[in-house]
Amino acid sequence: MALIGFEAITAGAAVGVAIGAGLGAAAGPSSTAMQVDLDEAPKLIQGLKDAVDKLQEAYDAAVGINSVGAPGKDPYSGNVTTTMKTVAGGDPGGYGWANEAARQALLKTIENIEKSIASYQETDGAARDSLT
């Protein structure tokens, strides 16, 4: 079993703020050192790509919220509509912003795994070549 190491990127505190309190921008992405069996890495990459696709689908579905109009002419309907658009939007603290941060973190993690696989294969190939 050959293990490869990579940095798993997390959306970090930024997403935590968006989901928790919606207080605006926070610290950027962070990373965690991880390892995966080389033979299982393609499955991990595919799972992460599937997660990116699901996040994109959710983002696309949420975009419609920004075009919703107030159901009535009373001030409460207008306030609720404005709040919904803020919470769903792409500004720091909004769902769109958190979703984008999560997708970018997953894409960077995929990139890191792919680089680690390539590095392992290059090193392994060089080691084999040195034995012949």
Secondary structure, 3 states (H helix, E strand, C coil): CCEEEEEEEECHHHHHHHHHCCCCCCCCCEEEEEEEEHHHHHHHHHHHHHHHHHHHHHHHHHHHHHHCCCCCCCHHHHHHHHHHHHHHCCCCCCHHHHHHHHHHHHHHHHHHHHHHHHHHHHHHHHHHHHHC
